[in-house]
Amino acid sequence: MESAVEEKEIKVSASISSIPWDKEKVRMTWNILLHILGNINHISEPENFSIAVQCCAGVLERLMSCEEKLSIDEPEIIPCKDILLPWLLEACAGSKQRNRGRLIAFSSVCKLFCRPHSVDKVDLVLLSHFYRVLIKGLASEHSSIIWCILRNSWNIFAIGLPGCNILIPHYMREIRSLFKKGKQTAHDIQLKGLRILSSLICFPNHYATSLSLTDENEQPISATTLRNEISDTLFDAHKAVAELNTENKRMVLYCFSLLVMDDLYSAEPRKQVIRDSVKALLYASLDDVDEVSRAAIEALSSFTSSFKQIAELDHSLIAFITYSLADNIIQLIKSGRNNNFNYRQDNIEDHYYCLLEWMLAGRNDNYCSGYIFDKVFEAVEMGLVGDISVVASATTSSHLNSAGSQGSTIASGMISSSGH
């Protein structure tokens, strides 16, 4: 419907097209038309107010689209921040009776500031007002306002806005609340919260000496405190994994992967946090949804590039990962046998290749004890010939052939890869 409207040819009056337009005439005409009705915040009727804000938001969105087509060094003819932003910032601070209009205003100002195009041209005075309304909005008694902010400013810490650090405690408070037990939260809001959290994981380590934060009581927040709060929030999100959809589960796993790598290369790596994150990934590698299990396996495989750092921090963790991967393979093959040989072949293959990567990464490191090798050999043997217990009890060769041929294809890939 929108595309049909956009493609429709607009007929311009001859009296208008005959005017010799230049930048100054465009600006002057725009300002005259803009102020015919006066400040939209003086409209008392909530419904009319929301309509007026919606009109401003529509104009602002079109202007932003035009701005983004300009080259970096080309100035805007009608800068968005100079014409509509003051009204919209005022609308954000409106009364709760005008909630619909406030939602539209918050959405617009977040879109205006939270875009890469605005970072280099941002006005610090207006930016400070934007931060002020965000802080007030995040403390709102209306969850709709908070969700609107999270939905439209999810990249606020990723684009490098000056002074955005002061918003971290306020965002963290609301992100923590998204994953409280029993709280019903829209999936897209959870995803936005996780994206914000992922953009903050590296902050405490990268800005440990320059991060200046205070809580609601004006008490200082250290980088260590923020670091622990971020990891605790992530583990809370993982506990609510049953309530998450597939995309959000994958986002949690991505955050765990980032958390592990950030901790490994920090001045003070947290052994227990890394171990708990790895456990969460190993658990997710058995997830019934292929996209989730594959995301977990890929994260575990990526850690082999940091084998040395893991070995120096916690040698037993490498043995734990290797043993768990082999044990997972055995569980998956047994599960397939118990379900009429309905194997999750892709998942089993992913486990084999991940196990192979860990074995190759540690080939010059004596980290495997006898019980780990026993478990690895059992996993390989099951992939080649099927479960040994089936061999003894099978009354026909069909069962053995079914289990063996399915697993043989998988384990053969591991052996040929290791030879390669």
Secondary structure, 3 states (H helix, E strand, C coil): CHHHHHHCCCCCCHHHHCCCCCHHHHHHHHHHHHCCCCCHHHCCCHHHHHHHHHHHHHHHHHHHHHHCCCCCCCCCCCCHHHHCHHHHHHHHCCCHHHHHHHHHHHHHHHHHHCCHHHHCCCCHHHHHHHHHHHHHHHCCCCHHHHHHHHHHCCCCCCCCCCCHHHHHHHHHHHHHHHCCCCCCCCHHHHHHHHHHHHHHCCHHHHCCCCCCEECCCCCEECHHHHHHHHHHHHHHHHHCHHHCCHHHHHHHHHHHHHHHHHHHCCCCCCHHHHHHHHHHHHHHCCCCCHHHHHHHHHHHHHHHHHHHHHHHHCHHHHHHHHHHHHHHHHHHHHHHHHCCCCCCHHHHHHHHHHHHHHHHHCCCCCCCCHHHHHHHHHHHHHHHHCCHHHHHHCCCHHHHHHHHHHHHHHHHHHHHHHHC
